[in-house]
Amino acid sequence: MKSISIGILGLGTVGSGVVQILTEHAGLLENRVGAPLRIKRIAGRGEARIPLAPHLYTRDLMEVVRDPEIDIVVELIGGTDIARTACLEALNRGKHLVTANKALLAEHGLEIYRVAAANRVDLGFEASVCGAIPILRSVREGLVGNSIRSIVAIVNGTSNYILSQMTDSGGRYGEMLAEAQAQGYAEADPTLDVDGSDAAHKLQILSSVAFRGYVPFEAIYVEGIQGIDPADIGFARELNCTIKLLAIAKEEGGVLEVRVHPTLIPQSHPLASVGGIYNAVHIVGDSAGPLVFSGLGAGQKPAASSVVADIVEIAHNILFFRPSRSSLLPTNAIESVMRVKPMENVLCRYYLRVTALDSPGVLSAVSHVLAENGISIASMIQKGRAAQAAVPIVMLTHEAVESAMRRALETIDRLEVVAARTVCIRVEGMEE
Ligand SMILES: NC(=O)c1ccc[n+]([C@@H]2O[C@H](COP(=O)([O-])OP(=O)(O)OC[C@H]3O[C@@H](n4cnc5c(N)ncnc54)[C@H](OP(=O)(O)O)[C@@H]3O)[C@@H](O)[C@H]2O)c1
């Protein structure tokens, strides 16, 4: 019986998880695939992190990539330099490729998809978005008959953990980040998680698959959670809302809006109760209607679970002589680049916290500036009087265009009665 030979690049968190699942579930997987899945070689950098037969392990990545017996190369080293070289080499050698590398695909996806298509090989990247949640497979296959209307998602477990802890304990951002690091939910350098870049990488991949066209990474608007203040979490609660870092993609008339930023959502929103390190995707298809997927978005076994799913799918294709299924790639991604709406033109509702002196005429000055820019106030919370001291004025606006809101904020922050920079958080999922 033919076996499917697998070469693994990187024996870190996910790599070790994949080896464990392929080993522990060897019998079950053989049954499901119809042939044994054989780990032929594994490349790492230092000492192997898990016990391995010595002949399996090498410190030379290219030895694995160039091994003529290997059918599927699994890239789990991360980064965009060596990983890119190794992946392109594997594809050009006719190997099928599985990768969990969101940074690589978000930044060099077009090149990788093109080389995979040119070599007629499969490319699986389920683990690159939302860890264990089979969201790419669900969108690509389960929702294939739909035109996707919108995606609103929590795709970064670290920032979701920090915001959830801030919400539950009232703690400050820095304290909750330190706690996330102590729990192993944030890296020593957490930048990519908290500044929104990791979420943007995932949104680039997910939206390219869902909207069937390549979304340029640079076109995604990105804001992180570093500026979130406990005061705003408190006011959000008073408004029956919560604050989440959301990845949002919406299509209208062939133009996409794609953005990642902290967002106020009502407590009744399906994503409001998704706490801790969990990820969730709320997606609306024109026929299917709204769906919610949730689960662990990172971690050794959750990510490895999705890597193994890709390996099994590709093994099936090899065994049943199915030629490379271009549907594994974001269909049309190679030819069609999506048009993206500039952020300035995006329309949404806003939460504003203006810090102003408690003197007569302040409210009318602020609302005058908003009105001049075509922005109307939907509701307001004004906190107690404090002679001479600044007090917060919190408002929810009706829908406004981003450029108008930016103009209004510049003017508001120049008013003499305004004592600090106005906090502005976009709102999602709140009926007008
Ligand atoms: N961790 C997750 O929960 C998760 C979830 C979804 C997707 N991903 C993605 O999966 C990929 C791997 O993540 P990870 O968390 O497993 O990272 P990791 O723990 O840092 O593992 C990467 C491994 O690759 C090895 N490596 C790096 N450069 C190498 C080279 N030139 N030659 C040989 N080995 C090399 C590293 O060796 P050293 O140990 O010597 O540095 C390390 O063992 C990344 O693209 C990540 O974005 C991770």
Ligand as a Chemical Component Dictionary entry (heavy atoms), coordinates in Angstrom:
data_LIG
# 
_chem_comp.id                   LIG 
_chem_comp.type                 NON-POLYMER 
_chem_comp.pdbx_formal_charge   0 
_chem_comp.three_letter_code    LIG 
# 
loop_
_chem_comp_atom.comp_id 
_chem_comp_atom.atom_id 
_chem_comp_atom.alt_atom_id 
_chem_comp_atom.type_symbol 
_chem_comp_atom.charge 
_chem_comp_atom.model_Cartn_x 
_chem_comp_atom.model_Cartn_y 
_chem_comp_atom.model_Cartn_z 
_chem_comp_atom.pdbx_ordinal 
LIG N1  N1  N 0  1.548  28.650 18.336 1  
LIG C1  C1  C 0  0.307  28.719 17.895 2  
LIG O1  O1  O 0  -0.646 28.577 18.665 3  
LIG C2  C2  C 0  0.025  28.957 16.438 4  
LIG C3  C3  C 0  -1.293 28.935 15.980 5  
LIG C4  C4  C 0  -1.560 29.099 14.622 6  
LIG C5  C5  C 0  -0.507 29.315 13.746 7  
LIG N2  N2  N 1  0.766  29.368 14.226 8  
LIG C6  C6  C 0  1.856  29.575 13.261 9  
LIG O2  O2  O 0  2.613  28.380 13.197 10 
LIG C7  C7  C 0  3.979  28.688 12.912 11 
LIG C8  C8  C 0  4.864  28.076 14.004 12 
LIG O3  O3  O 0  4.487  28.635 15.247 13 
LIG P1  P1  P 0  5.027  28.032 16.624 14 
LIG O4  O4  O 0  4.222  28.674 17.684 15 
LIG O5  O5  O -1 5.074  26.560 16.549 16 
LIG O6  O6  O 0  6.495  28.650 16.662 17 
LIG P2  P2  P 0  7.746  28.134 17.510 18 
LIG O7  O7  O 0  7.289  27.445 18.737 19 
LIG O8  O8  O 0  8.675  29.274 17.617 20 
LIG O9  O9  O 0  8.373  27.033 16.555 21 
LIG C9  C9  C 0  9.126  27.330 15.410 22 
LIG C10 C10 C 0  10.168 26.267 15.294 23 
LIG O10 O10 O 0  10.872 26.438 14.065 24 
LIG C11 C11 C 0  12.254 26.307 14.333 25 
LIG N3  N3  N 0  13.034 27.057 13.363 26 
LIG C12 C12 C 0  13.039 28.388 13.173 27 
LIG N4  N4  N 0  13.908 28.701 12.183 28 
LIG C13 C13 C 0  14.434 27.541 11.766 29 
LIG C14 C14 C 0  15.394 27.196 10.790 30 
LIG N5  N5  N 0  15.974 28.107 10.037 31 
LIG N6  N6  N 0  15.718 25.894 10.635 32 
LIG C15 C15 C 0  15.145 24.942 11.390 33 
LIG N7  N7  N 0  14.223 25.210 12.334 34 
LIG C16 C16 C 0  13.881 26.495 12.507 35 
LIG C17 C17 C 0  12.441 26.867 15.734 36 
LIG O11 O11 O 0  13.619 26.402 16.302 37 
LIG P3  P3  P 0  14.150 27.004 17.698 38 
LIG O12 O12 O 0  13.282 26.338 18.732 39 
LIG O13 O13 O 0  15.560 26.580 17.748 40 
LIG O14 O14 O 0  13.954 28.485 17.611 41 
LIG C18 C18 C 0  11.191 26.342 16.435 42 
LIG O15 O15 O 0  11.390 25.061 16.952 43 
LIG C19 C19 C 0  4.061  30.214 12.843 44 
LIG O16 O16 O 0  3.953  30.609 11.501 45 
LIG C20 C20 C 0  2.830  30.669 13.619 46 
LIG O17 O17 O 0  2.354  31.918 13.200 47 
LIG C21 C21 C 0  1.064  29.185 15.544 48 
# 
loop_
_chem_comp_bond.comp_id 
_chem_comp_bond.atom_id_1 
_chem_comp_bond.atom_id_2 
_chem_comp_bond.value_order 
_chem_comp_bond.pdbx_ordinal 
LIG N1  C1  SING 1  
LIG C1  O1  DOUB 2  
LIG C1  C2  SING 3  
LIG C2  C3  SING 4  
LIG C2  C21 DOUB 5  
LIG C3  C4  DOUB 6  
LIG C4  C5  SING 7  
LIG C5  N2  DOUB 8  
LIG N2  C6  SING 9  
LIG N2  C21 SING 10 
LIG C6  O2  SING 11 
LIG C6  C20 SING 12 
LIG O2  C7  SING 13 
LIG C7  C8  SING 14 
LIG C7  C19 SING 15 
LIG C8  O3  SING 16 
LIG O3  P1  SING 17 
LIG P1  O4  DOUB 18 
LIG P1  O5  SING 19 
LIG P1  O6  SING 20 
LIG O6  P2  SING 21 
LIG P2  O7  DOUB 22 
LIG P2  O8  SING 23 
LIG P2  O9  SING 24 
LIG O9  C9  SING 25 
LIG C9  C10 SING 26 
LIG C10 O10 SING 27 
LIG C10 C18 SING 28 
LIG O10 C11 SING 29 
LIG C11 N3  SING 30 
LIG C11 C17 SING 31 
LIG N3  C12 SING 32 
LIG N3  C16 SING 33 
LIG C12 N4  DOUB 34 
LIG N4  C13 SING 35 
LIG C13 C14 SING 36 
LIG C13 C16 DOUB 37 
LIG C14 N5  SING 38 
LIG C14 N6  DOUB 39 
LIG N6  C15 SING 40 
LIG C15 N7  DOUB 41 
LIG N7  C16 SING 42 
LIG C17 O11 SING 43 
LIG C17 C18 SING 44 
LIG O11 P3  SING 45 
LIG P3  O12 DOUB 46 
LIG P3  O13 SING 47 
LIG P3  O14 SING 48 
LIG C18 O15 SING 49 
LIG C19 O16 SING 50 
LIG C19 C20 SING 51 
LIG C20 O17 SING 52 
# 
